[in-house]
Amino acid sequence: MTNSNEIDVGKINKREGTDVVIRIDAFGGKKGVTIREFVTSEKYTGFTKAGTRIPADKFLEFRELVNSISLDDLREEKKKE
């Protein structure tokens, strides 16, 4: 799935048949981080168009934004009965 210019960082299962893949790659001769969906189904197996690319020169800014997210803000609130 990778060539010599790509490094698979890891993947997270989003739902059955769909993973989010994070990789370091070079596009147009410029390095960056690509975050894309990879699907496995009877009709198609491979990357979808869903995702984004963070250029290397913007990665620190992106990482700071992600790290600023509070885990408390991601927890689902318990429903009141």
Secondary structure, 3 states (H helix, E strand, C coil): CCCCCCEEEEEEEEECCEEEEEEEEEECCEEEEEEEEEEECCCCEEEEEEEEEEEHHHHHHHHHHHHCCCHHHHCCCCCCC
